[in-house]
Amino acid sequence: MPADKPRYLLMIMLDEPQPTKETHGYATAGWNAGPTAAKVIARVAPLLDLPPRFELPQADQLILAMTVESR
């Protein structure tokens, strides 16, 4: 992270993820590891002096908007 100028790599691995009500019964990376990674990045990025950016390319803005709406 950040994606456009990588400096850090974050790897999230869940051993035997379980479906939950919040994941709508899914146990896939998009429903488990993805949200977990987002929470880790939100906590770690300020410590690494990586401020959030809001003036992103259009495609990245759409991804960010979908992430915020899902919370």
mmCIF file of the N, C-alpha and C atoms, coordinates in Angstrom:
data_MODEL
# 
_entry.id   MODEL 
# 
loop_
_atom_site.group_PDB 
_atom_site.id 
_atom_site.type_symbol 
_atom_site.label_atom_id 
_atom_site.label_alt_id 
_atom_site.label_comp_id 
_atom_site.label_asym_id 
_atom_site.label_entity_id 
_atom_site.label_seq_id 
_atom_site.pdbx_PDB_ins_code 
_atom_site.Cartn_x 
_atom_site.Cartn_y 
_atom_site.Cartn_z 
_atom_site.occupancy 
_atom_site.B_iso_or_equiv 
_atom_site.pdbx_formal_charge 
_atom_site.auth_seq_id 
_atom_site.auth_comp_id 
_atom_site.auth_asym_id 
_atom_site.auth_atom_id 
_atom_site.pdbx_PDB_model_num 
ATOM 1   N N  . MET A 1 1  ? 0.839   -1.160  0.000   1.00 0.00 ? 1  MET A N  1 
ATOM 2   C CA . MET A 1 1  ? 0.000   0.000   0.000   1.00 0.00 ? 1  MET A CA 1 
ATOM 3   C C  . MET A 1 1  ? 0.887   1.227   0.000   1.00 0.00 ? 1  MET A C  1 
ATOM 4   N N  . PRO A 1 2  ? 0.543   2.282   -0.573  1.00 0.00 ? 2  PRO A N  1 
ATOM 5   C CA . PRO A 1 2  ? -0.669  2.460   -1.360  1.00 0.00 ? 2  PRO A CA 1 
ATOM 6   C C  . PRO A 1 2  ? -0.571  1.747   -2.706  1.00 0.00 ? 2  PRO A C  1 
ATOM 7   N N  . ALA A 1 3  ? -1.703  1.488   -3.302  1.00 0.00 ? 3  ALA A N  1 
ATOM 8   C CA . ALA A 1 3  ? -1.754  0.670   -4.508  1.00 0.00 ? 3  ALA A CA 1 
ATOM 9   C C  . ALA A 1 3  ? -1.001  1.278   -5.678  1.00 0.00 ? 3  ALA A C  1 
ATOM 10  N N  . ASP A 1 4  ? -1.052  2.606   -5.827  1.00 0.00 ? 4  ASP A N  1 
ATOM 11  C CA . ASP A 1 4  ? -0.414  3.215   -6.987  1.00 0.00 ? 4  ASP A CA 1 
ATOM 12  C C  . ASP A 1 4  ? 1.088   3.445   -6.816  1.00 0.00 ? 4  ASP A C  1 
ATOM 13  N N  . LYS A 1 5  ? 1.568   3.461   -5.577  1.00 0.00 ? 5  LYS A N  1 
ATOM 14  C CA . LYS A 1 5  ? 3.004   3.599   -5.297  1.00 0.00 ? 5  LYS A CA 1 
ATOM 15  C C  . LYS A 1 5  ? 3.340   2.673   -4.130  1.00 0.00 ? 5  LYS A C  1 
ATOM 16  N N  . PRO A 1 6  ? 3.403   1.377   -4.398  1.00 0.00 ? 6  PRO A N  1 
ATOM 17  C CA . PRO A 1 6  ? 3.552   0.403   -3.299  1.00 0.00 ? 6  PRO A CA 1 
ATOM 18  C C  . PRO A 1 6  ? 4.827   0.598   -2.479  1.00 0.00 ? 6  PRO A C  1 
ATOM 19  N N  . ARG A 1 7  ? 4.641   0.594   -1.169  1.00 0.00 ? 7  ARG A N  1 
ATOM 20  C CA . ARG A 1 7  ? 5.753   0.634   -0.217  1.00 0.00 ? 7  ARG A CA 1 
ATOM 21  C C  . ARG A 1 7  ? 5.633   -0.498  0.798   1.00 0.00 ? 7  ARG A C  1 
ATOM 22  N N  . TYR A 1 8  ? 4.404   -0.931  1.055   1.00 0.00 ? 8  TYR A N  1 
ATOM 23  C CA . TYR A 1 8  ? 4.161   -1.955  2.065   1.00 0.00 ? 8  TYR A CA 1 
ATOM 24  C C  . TYR A 1 8  ? 3.254   -3.034  1.497   1.00 0.00 ? 8  TYR A C  1 
ATOM 25  N N  . LEU A 1 9  ? 3.430   -4.236  1.996   1.00 0.00 ? 9  LEU A N  1 
ATOM 26  C CA . LEU A 1 9  ? 2.594   -5.369  1.602   1.00 0.00 ? 9  LEU A CA 1 
ATOM 27  C C  . LEU A 1 9  ? 1.863   -5.877  2.833   1.00 0.00 ? 9  LEU A C  1 
ATOM 28  N N  . LEU A 1 10 ? 0.586   -6.083  2.699   1.00 0.00 ? 10 LEU A N  1 
ATOM 29  C CA . LEU A 1 10 ? -0.220  -6.632  3.783   1.00 0.00 ? 10 LEU A CA 1 
ATOM 30  C C  . LEU A 1 10 ? -0.783  -7.963  3.317   1.00 0.00 ? 10 LEU A C  1 
ATOM 31  N N  . MET A 1 11 ? -0.569  -8.991  4.100   1.00 0.00 ? 11 MET A N  1 
ATOM 32  C CA . MET A 1 11 ? -1.109  -10.306 3.755   1.00 0.00 ? 11 MET A CA 1 
ATOM 33  C C  . MET A 1 11 ? -2.033  -10.751 4.884   1.00 0.00 ? 11 MET A C  1 
ATOM 34  N N  . ILE A 1 12 ? -3.259  -11.069 4.517   1.00 0.00 ? 12 ILE A N  1 
ATOM 35  C CA . ILE A 1 12 ? -4.236  -11.570 5.479   1.00 0.00 ? 12 ILE A CA 1 
ATOM 36  C C  . ILE A 1 12 ? -4.551  -13.008 5.086   1.00 0.00 ? 12 ILE A C  1 
ATOM 37  N N  . MET A 1 13 ? -4.375  -13.915 6.023   1.00 0.00 ? 13 MET A N  1 
ATOM 38  C CA . MET A 1 13 ? -4.703  -15.306 5.764   1.00 0.00 ? 13 MET A CA 1 
ATOM 39  C C  . MET A 1 13 ? -5.578  -15.802 6.911   1.00 0.00 ? 13 MET A C  1 
ATOM 40  N N  . LEU A 1 14 ? -6.738  -16.298 6.569   1.00 0.00 ? 14 LEU A N  1 
ATOM 41  C CA . LEU A 1 14 ? -7.655  -16.832 7.566   1.00 0.00 ? 14 LEU A CA 1 
ATOM 42  C C  . LEU A 1 14 ? -7.706  -18.342 7.417   1.00 0.00 ? 14 LEU A C  1 
ATOM 43  N N  . ASP A 1 15 ? -7.481  -19.044 8.495   1.00 0.00 ? 15 ASP A N  1 
ATOM 44  C CA . ASP A 1 15 ? -7.517  -20.494 8.488   1.00 0.00 ? 15 ASP A CA 1 
ATOM 45  C C  . ASP A 1 15 ? -8.949  -20.960 8.739   1.00 0.00 ? 15 ASP A C  1 
ATOM 46  N N  . GLU A 1 16 ? -9.524  -21.594 7.750   1.00 0.00 ? 16 GLU A N  1 
ATOM 47  C CA . GLU A 1 16 ? -10.884 -22.118 7.815   1.00 0.00 ? 16 GLU A CA 1 
ATOM 48  C C  . GLU A 1 16 ? -11.909 -21.053 8.196   1.00 0.00 ? 16 GLU A C  1 
ATOM 49  N N  . PRO A 1 17 ? -12.058 -20.015 7.362   1.00 0.00 ? 17 PRO A N  1 
ATOM 50  C CA . PRO A 1 17 ? -13.076 -18.997 7.667   1.00 0.00 ? 17 PRO A CA 1 
ATOM 51  C C  . PRO A 1 17 ? -14.469 -19.606 7.681   1.00 0.00 ? 17 PRO A C  1 
ATOM 52  N N  . GLN A 1 18 ? -15.294 -19.087 8.538   1.00 0.00 ? 18 GLN A N  1 
ATOM 53  C CA . GLN A 1 18 ? -16.647 -19.605 8.693   1.00 0.00 ? 18 GLN A CA 1 
ATOM 54  C C  . GLN A 1 18 ? -17.664 -18.581 8.176   1.00 0.00 ? 18 GLN A C  1 
ATOM 55  N N  . PRO A 1 19 ? -18.708 -19.052 7.536   1.00 0.00 ? 19 PRO A N  1 
ATOM 56  C CA . PRO A 1 19 ? -19.763 -18.121 7.117   1.00 0.00 ? 19 PRO A CA 1 
ATOM 57  C C  . PRO A 1 19 ? -20.500 -17.588 8.345   1.00 0.00 ? 19 PRO A C  1 
ATOM 58  N N  . THR A 1 20 ? -20.884 -16.325 8.261   1.00 0.00 ? 20 THR A N  1 
ATOM 59  C CA . THR A 1 20 ? -21.635 -15.708 9.351   1.00 0.00 ? 20 THR A CA 1 
ATOM 60  C C  . THR A 1 20 ? -22.825 -14.959 8.776   1.00 0.00 ? 20 THR A C  1 
ATOM 61  N N  . LYS A 1 21 ? -23.663 -14.468 9.641   1.00 0.00 ? 21 LYS A N  1 
ATOM 62  C CA . LYS A 1 21 ? -24.806 -13.674 9.200   1.00 0.00 ? 21 LYS A CA 1 
ATOM 63  C C  . LYS A 1 21 ? -24.334 -12.423 8.459   1.00 0.00 ? 21 LYS A C  1 
ATOM 64  N N  . GLU A 1 22 ? -23.248 -11.794 8.976   1.00 0.00 ? 22 GLU A N  1 
ATOM 65  C CA . GLU A 1 22 ? -22.720 -10.578 8.359   1.00 0.00 ? 22 GLU A CA 1 
ATOM 66  C C  . GLU A 1 22 ? -22.173 -10.830 6.955   1.00 0.00 ? 22 GLU A C  1 
ATOM 67  N N  . THR A 1 23 ? -21.693 -12.060 6.683   1.00 0.00 ? 23 THR A N  1 
ATOM 68  C CA . THR A 1 23 ? -21.145 -12.380 5.362   1.00 0.00 ? 23 THR A CA 1 
ATOM 69  C C  . THR A 1 23 ? -22.193 -13.040 4.464   1.00 0.00 ? 23 THR A C  1 
ATOM 70  N N  . HIS A 1 24 ? -23.442 -13.008 4.908   1.00 0.00 ? 24 HIS A N  1 
ATOM 71  C CA . HIS A 1 24 ? -24.559 -13.579 4.140   1.00 0.00 ? 24 HIS A CA 1 
ATOM 72  C C  . HIS A 1 24 ? -24.344 -15.062 3.835   1.00 0.00 ? 24 HIS A C  1 
ATOM 73  N N  . GLY A 1 25 ? -23.671 -15.748 4.743   1.00 0.00 ? 25 GLY A N  1 
ATOM 74  C CA . GLY A 1 25 ? -23.452 -17.181 4.587   1.00 0.00 ? 25 GLY A CA 1 
ATOM 75  C C  . GLY A 1 25 ? -22.244 -17.550 3.741   1.00 0.00 ? 25 GLY A C  1 
ATOM 76  N N  . TYR A 1 26 ? -21.478 -16.567 3.290   1.00 0.00 ? 26 TYR A N  1 
ATOM 77  C CA . TYR A 1 26 ? -20.295 -16.853 2.475   1.00 0.00 ? 26 TYR A CA 1 
ATOM 78  C C  . TYR A 1 26 ? -19.049 -16.936 3.346   1.00 0.00 ? 26 TYR A C  1 
ATOM 79  N N  . ALA A 1 27 ? -18.090 -17.749 2.920   1.00 0.00 ? 27 ALA A N  1 
ATOM 80  C CA . ALA A 1 27 ? -16.807 -17.861 3.613   1.00 0.00 ? 27 ALA A CA 1 
ATOM 81  C C  . ALA A 1 27 ? -15.673 -17.631 2.619   1.00 0.00 ? 27 ALA A C  1 
ATOM 82  N N  . THR A 1 28 ? -15.849 -16.651 1.727   1.00 0.00 ? 28 THR A N  1 
ATOM 83  C CA . THR A 1 28 ? -14.846 -16.374 0.701   1.00 0.00 ? 28 THR A CA 1 
ATOM 84  C C  . THR A 1 28 ? -13.970 -15.193 1.114   1.00 0.00 ? 28 THR A C  1 
ATOM 85  N N  . ALA A 1 29 ? -12.856 -15.002 0.389   1.00 0.00 ? 29 ALA A N  1 
ATOM 86  C CA . ALA A 1 29 ? -11.910 -13.936 0.721   1.00 0.00 ? 29 ALA A CA 1 
ATOM 87  C C  . ALA A 1 29 ? -12.566 -12.560 0.668   1.00 0.00 ? 29 ALA A C  1 
ATOM 88  N N  . GLY A 1 30 ? -13.440 -12.359 -0.305  1.00 0.00 ? 30 GLY A N  1 
ATOM 89  C CA . GLY A 1 30 ? -14.089 -11.051 -0.431  1.00 0.00 ? 30 GLY A CA 1 
ATOM 90  C C  . GLY A 1 30 ? -14.961 -10.702 0.754   1.00 0.00 ? 30 GLY A C  1 
ATOM 91  N N  . TRP A 1 31 ? -15.490 -11.705 1.404   1.00 0.00 ? 31 TRP A N  1 
ATOM 92  C CA . TRP A 1 31 ? -16.373 -11.468 2.550   1.00 0.00 ? 31 TRP A CA 1 
ATOM 93  C C  . TRP A 1 31 ? -15.640 -11.569 3.886   1.00 0.00 ? 31 TRP A C  1 
ATOM 94  N N  . ASN A 1 32 ? -14.457 -12.149 3.896   1.00 0.00 ? 32 ASN A N  1 
ATOM 95  C CA . ASN A 1 32 ? -13.733 -12.336 5.152   1.00 0.00 ? 32 ASN A CA 1 
ATOM 96  C C  . ASN A 1 32 ? -12.396 -11.608 5.183   1.00 0.00 ? 32 ASN A C  1 
ATOM 97  N N  . ALA A 1 33 ? -11.466 -11.999 4.338   1.00 0.00 ? 33 ALA A N  1 
ATOM 98  C CA . ALA A 1 33 ? -10.125 -11.403 4.355   1.00 0.00 ? 33 ALA A CA 1 
ATOM 99  C C  . ALA A 1 33 ? -10.152 -9.949  3.896   1.00 0.00 ? 33 ALA A C  1 
ATOM 100 N N  . GLY A 1 34 ? -10.980 -9.618  2.916   1.00 0.00 ? 34 GLY A N  1 
ATOM 101 C CA . GLY A 1 34 ? -11.045 -8.244  2.411   1.00 0.00 ? 34 GLY A CA 1 
ATOM 102 C C  . GLY A 1 34 ? -11.426 -7.236  3.484   1.00 0.00 ? 34 GLY A C  1 
ATOM 103 N N  . PRO A 1 35 ? -12.554 -7.433  4.170   1.00 0.00 ? 35 PRO A N  1 
ATOM 104 C CA . PRO A 1 35 ? -12.920 -6.505  5.251   1.00 0.00 ? 35 PRO A CA 1 
ATOM 105 C C  . PRO A 1 35 ? -11.901 -6.494  6.396   1.00 0.00 ? 35 PRO A C  1 
ATOM 106 N N  . THR A 1 36 ? -11.300 -7.643  6.672   1.00 0.00 ? 36 THR A N  1 
ATOM 107 C CA . THR A 1 36 ? -10.276 -7.697  7.717   1.00 0.00 ? 36 THR A CA 1 
ATOM 108 C C  . THR A 1 36 ? -9.082  -6.848  7.320   1.00 0.00 ? 36 THR A C  1 
ATOM 109 N N  . ALA A 1 37 ? -8.651  -6.966  6.064   1.00 0.00 ? 37 ALA A N  1 
ATOM 110 C CA . ALA A 1 37 ? -7.533  -6.166  5.565   1.00 0.00 ? 37 ALA A CA 1 
ATOM 111 C C  . ALA A 1 37 ? -7.858  -4.678  5.641   1.00 0.00 ? 37 ALA A C  1 
ATOM 112 N N  . ALA A 1 38 ? -9.078  -4.303  5.292   1.00 0.00 ? 38 ALA A N  1 
ATOM 113 C CA . ALA A 1 38 ? -9.478  -2.895  5.348   1.00 0.00 ? 38 ALA A CA 1 
ATOM 114 C C  . ALA A 1 38 ? -9.368  -2.348  6.773   1.00 0.00 ? 38 ALA A C  1 
ATOM 115 N N  . LYS A 1 39 ? -9.761  -3.145  7.750   1.00 0.00 ? 39 LYS A N  1 
ATOM 116 C CA . LYS A 1 39 ? -9.680  -2.693  9.146   1.00 0.00 ? 39 LYS A CA 1 
ATOM 117 C C  . LYS A 1 39 ? -8.230  -2.572  9.602   1.00 0.00 ? 39 LYS A C  1 
ATOM 118 N N  . VAL A 1 40 ? -7.383  -3.507  9.181   1.00 0.00 ? 40 VAL A N  1 
ATOM 119 C CA . VAL A 1 40 ? -5.962  -3.446  9.539   1.00 0.00 ? 40 VAL A CA 1 
ATOM 120 C C  . VAL A 1 40 ? -5.324  -2.204  8.906   1.00 0.00 ? 40 VAL A C  1 
ATOM 121 N N  . ILE A 1 41 ? -5.608  -1.962  7.623   1.00 0.00 ? 41 ILE A N  1 
ATOM 122 C CA . ILE A 1 41 ? -5.046  -0.805  6.937   1.00 0.00 ? 41 ILE A CA 1 
ATOM 123 C C  . ILE A 1 41 ? -5.504  0.490   7.601   1.00 0.00 ? 41 ILE A C  1 
ATOM 124 N N  . ALA A 1 42 ? -6.767  0.556   7.980   1.00 0.00 ? 42 ALA A N  1 
ATOM 125 C CA . ALA A 1 42 ? -7.286  1.767   8.631   1.00 0.00 ? 42 ALA A CA 1 
ATOM 126 C C  . ALA A 1 42 ? -6.531  2.060   9.928   1.00 0.00 ? 42 ALA A C  1 
ATOM 127 N N  . ARG A 1 43 ? -6.117  1.020   10.631  1.00 0.00 ? 43 ARG A N  1 
ATOM 128 C CA . ARG A 1 43 ? -5.380  1.212   11.890  1.00 0.00 ? 43 ARG A CA 1 
ATOM 129 C C  . ARG A 1 43 ? -3.896  1.460   11.667  1.00 0.00 ? 43 ARG A C  1 
ATOM 130 N N  . VAL A 1 44 ? -3.297  0.796   10.679  1.00 0.00 ? 44 VAL A N  1 
ATOM 131 C CA . VAL A 1 44 ? -1.854  0.836   10.476  1.00 0.00 ? 44 VAL A CA 1 
ATOM 132 C C  . VAL A 1 44 ? -1.396  2.015   9.615   1.00 0.00 ? 44 VAL A C  1 
ATOM 133 N N  . ALA A 1 45 ? -2.187  2.402   8.631   1.00 0.00 ? 45 ALA A N  1 
ATOM 134 C CA . ALA A 1 45 ? -1.774  3.455   7.696   1.00 0.00 ? 45 ALA A CA 1 
ATOM 135 C C  . ALA A 1 45 ? -1.351  4.747   8.398   1.00 0.00 ? 45 ALA A C  1 
ATOM 136 N N  . PRO A 1 46 ? -2.090  5.238   9.388   1.00 0.00 ? 46 PRO A N  1 
ATOM 137 C CA . PRO A 1 46 ? -1.630  6.463   10.065  1.00 0.00 ? 46 PRO A CA 1 
ATOM 138 C C  . PRO A 1 46 ? -0.276  6.278   10.758  1.00 0.00 ? 46 PRO A C  1 
ATOM 139 N N  . LEU A 1 47 ? -0.012  5.092   11.264  1.00 0.00 ? 47 LEU A N  1 
ATOM 140 C CA . LEU A 1 47 ? 1.277   4.825   11.913  1.00 0.00 ? 47 LEU A CA 1 
ATOM 141 C C  . LEU A 1 47 ? 2.422   4.836   10.910  1.00 0.00 ? 47 LEU A C  1 
ATOM 142 N N  . LEU A 1 48 ? 2.110   4.511   9.647   1.00 0.00 ? 48 LEU A N  1 
ATOM 143 C CA . LEU A 1 48 ? 3.110   4.490   8.582   1.00 0.00 ? 48 LEU A CA 1 
ATOM 144 C C  . LEU A 1 48 ? 3.146   5.807   7.814   1.00 0.00 ? 48 LEU A C  1 
ATOM 145 N N  . ASP A 1 49 ? 2.427   6.800   8.318   1.00 0.00 ? 49 ASP A N  1 
ATOM 146 C CA . ASP A 1 49 ? 2.338   8.117   7.682   1.00 0.00 ? 49 ASP A CA 1 
ATOM 147 C C  . ASP A 1 49 ? 1.781   8.023   6.261   1.00 0.00 ? 49 ASP A C  1 
ATOM 148 N N  . LEU A 1 50 ? 0.740   7.227   6.101   1.00 0.00 ? 50 LEU A N  1 
ATOM 149 C CA . LEU A 1 50 ? 0.028   7.092   4.833   1.00 0.00 ? 50 LEU A CA 1 
ATOM 150 C C  . LEU A 1 50 ? -1.374  7.662   5.018   1.00 0.00 ? 50 LEU A C  1 
ATOM 151 N N  . PRO A 1 51 ? -1.544  8.956   4.764   1.00 0.00 ? 51 PRO A N  1 
ATOM 152 C CA . PRO A 1 51 ? -2.856  9.574   4.965   1.00 0.00 ? 51 PRO A CA 1 
ATOM 153 C C  . PRO A 1 51 ? -3.864  9.102   3.924   1.00 0.00 ? 51 PRO A C  1 
ATOM 154 N N  . PRO A 1 52 ? -5.138  9.120   4.257   1.00 0.00 ? 52 PRO A N  1 
ATOM 155 C CA . PRO A 1 52 ? -6.155  8.770   3.255   1.00 0.00 ? 52 PRO A CA 1 
ATOM 156 C C  . PRO A 1 52 ? -6.152  9.804   2.143   1.00 0.00 ? 52 PRO A C  1 
ATOM 157 N N  . ARG A 1 53 ? -6.440  9.344   0.936   1.00 0.00 ? 53 ARG A N  1 
ATOM 158 C CA . ARG A 1 53 ? -6.498  10.250  -0.215  1.00 0.00 ? 53 ARG A CA 1 
ATOM 159 C C  . ARG A 1 53 ? -7.900  10.203  -0.780  1.00 0.00 ? 53 ARG A C  1 
ATOM 160 N N  . PHE A 1 54 ? -8.426  11.364  -1.094  1.00 0.00 ? 54 PHE A N  1 
ATOM 161 C CA . PHE A 1 54 ? -9.783  11.432  -1.600  1.00 0.00 ? 54 PHE A CA 1 
ATOM 162 C C  . PHE A 1 54 ? -9.851  11.875  -3.049  1.00 0.00 ? 54 PHE A C  1 
ATOM 163 N N  . GLU A 1 55 ? -8.748  12.368  -3.591  1.00 0.00 ? 55 GLU A N  1 
ATOM 164 C CA . GLU A 1 55 ? -8.713  12.736  -5.005  1.00 0.00 ? 55 GLU A CA 1 
ATOM 165 C C  . GLU A 1 55 ? -8.046  11.607  -5.772  1.00 0.00 ? 55 GLU A C  1 
ATOM 166 N N  . LEU A 1 56 ? -8.817  10.572  -6.023  1.00 0.00 ? 56 LEU A N  1 
ATOM 167 C CA . LEU A 1 56 ? -8.325  9.369   -6.676  1.00 0.00 ? 56 LEU A CA 1 
ATOM 168 C C  . LEU A 1 56 ? -8.851  9.293   -8.105  1.00 0.00 ? 56 LEU A C  1 
ATOM 169 N N  . PRO A 1 57 ? -8.211  8.458   -8.938  1.00 0.00 ? 57 PRO A N  1 
ATOM 170 C CA . PRO A 1 57 ? -8.766  8.221   -10.272 1.00 0.00 ? 57 PRO A CA 1 
ATOM 171 C C  . PRO A 1 57 ? -10.199 7.696   -10.168 1.00 0.00 ? 57 PRO A C  1 
ATOM 172 N N  . GLN A 1 58 ? -10.990 7.882   -11.197 1.00 0.00 ? 58 GLN A N  1 
ATOM 173 C CA . GLN A 1 58 ? -12.407 7.518   -11.188 1.00 0.00 ? 58 GLN A CA 1 
ATOM 174 C C  . GLN A 1 58 ? -12.627 6.069   -10.774 1.00 0.00 ? 58 GLN A C  1 
ATOM 175 N N  . ALA A 1 59 ? -11.868 5.134   -11.328 1.00 0.00 ? 59 ALA A N  1 
ATOM 176 C CA . ALA A 1 59 ? -12.062 3.721   -10.984 1.00 0.00 ? 59 ALA A CA 1 
ATOM 177 C C  . ALA A 1 59 ? -11.827 3.482   -9.500  1.00 0.00 ? 59 ALA A C  1 
ATOM 178 N N  . ASP A 1 60 ? -10.790 4.109   -8.944  1.00 0.00 ? 60 ASP A N  1 
ATOM 179 C CA . ASP A 1 60 ? -10.509 3.954   -7.522  1.00 0.00 ? 60 ASP A CA 1 
ATOM 180 C C  . ASP A 1 60 ? -11.584 4.609   -6.666  1.00 0.00 ? 60 ASP A C  1 
ATOM 181 N N  . GLN A 1 61 ? -12.172 5.704   -7.136  1.00 0.00 ? 61 GLN A N  1 
ATOM 182 C CA . GLN A 1 61 ? -13.256 6.354   -6.402  1.00 0.00 ? 61 GLN A CA 1 
ATOM 183 C C  . GLN A 1 61 ? -14.460 5.426   -6.302  1.00 0.00 ? 61 GLN A C  1 
ATOM 184 N N  . LEU A 1 62 ? -14.743 4.681   -7.363  1.00 0.00 ? 62 LEU A N  1 
ATOM 185 C CA . LEU A 1 62 ? -15.871 3.755   -7.337  1.00 0.00 ? 62 LEU A CA 1 
ATOM 186 C C  . LEU A 1 62 ? -15.623 2.632   -6.334  1.00 0.00 ? 62 LEU A C  1 
ATOM 187 N N  . ILE A 1 63 ? -14.409 2.123   -6.295  1.00 0.00 ? 63 ILE A N  1 
ATOM 188 C CA . ILE A 1 63 ? -14.079 1.060   -5.338  1.00 0.00 ? 63 ILE A CA 1 
ATOM 189 C C  . ILE A 1 63 ? -14.219 1.591   -3.917  1.00 0.00 ? 63 ILE A C  1 
ATOM 190 N N  . LEU A 1 64 ? -13.697 2.789   -3.671  1.00 0.00 ? 64 LEU A N  1 
ATOM 191 C CA . LEU A 1 64 ? -13.797 3.384   -2.353  1.00 0.00 ? 64 LEU A CA 1 
ATOM 192 C C  . LEU A 1 64 ? -15.244 3.623   -1.955  1.00 0.00 ? 64 LEU A C  1 
ATOM 193 N N  . ALA A 1 65 ? -16.048 4.107   -2.882  1.00 0.00 ? 65 ALA A N  1 
ATOM 194 C CA . ALA A 1 65 ? -17.462 4.368   -2.588  1.00 0.00 ? 65 ALA A CA 1 
ATOM 195 C C  . ALA A 1 65 ? -18.189 3.087   -2.231  1.00 0.00 ? 65 ALA A C  1 
ATOM 196 N N  . MET A 1 66 ? -17.896 1.991   -2.915  1.00 0.00 ? 66 MET A N  1 
ATOM 197 C CA . MET A 1 66 ? -18.550 0.718   -2.615  1.00 0.00 ? 66 MET A CA 1 
ATOM 198 C C  . MET A 1 66 ? -18.127 0.227   -1.240  1.00 0.00 ? 66 MET A C  1 
ATOM 199 N N  . THR A 1 67 ? -16.871 0.439   -0.857  1.00 0.00 ? 67 THR A N  1 
ATOM 200 C CA . THR A 1 67 ? -16.376 0.007   0.449   1.00 0.00 ? 67 THR A CA 1 
ATOM 201 C C  . THR A 1 67 ? -17.052 0.791   1.566   1.00 0.00 ? 67 THR A C  1 
ATOM 202 N N  . VAL A 1 68 ? -17.192 2.085   1.396   1.00 0.00 ? 68 VAL A N  1 
ATOM 203 C CA . VAL A 1 68 ? -17.813 2.931   2.421   1.00 0.00 ? 68 VAL A CA 1 
ATOM 204 C C  . VAL A 1 68 ? -19.292 2.586   2.568   1.00 0.00 ? 68 VAL A C  1 
ATOM 205 N N  . GLU A 1 69 ? -19.977 2.334   1.465   1.00 0.00 ? 69 GLU A N  1 
ATOM 206 C CA . GLU A 1 69 ? -21.405 2.007   1.513   1.00 0.00 ? 69 GLU A CA 1 
ATOM 207 C C  . GLU A 1 69 ? -21.657 0.699   2.230   1.00 0.00 ? 69 GLU A C  1 
ATOM 208 N N  . SER A 1 70 ? -20.708 -0.247  2.186   1.00 0.00 ? 70 SER A N  1 
ATOM 209 C CA . SER A 1 70 ? -20.932 -1.560  2.784   1.00 0.00 ? 70 SER A CA 1 
ATOM 210 C C  . SER A 1 70 ? -20.787 -1.548  4.295   1.00 0.00 ? 70 SER A C  1 
ATOM 211 N N  . ARG A 1 71 ? -20.281 -0.461  4.867   1.00 0.00 ? 71 ARG A N  1 
ATOM 212 C CA . ARG A 1 71 ? -20.088 -0.407  6.336   1.00 0.00 ? 71 ARG A CA 1 
ATOM 213 C C  . ARG A 1 71 ? -21.337 -0.170  7.034   1.00 0.00 ? 71 ARG A C  1 
# 
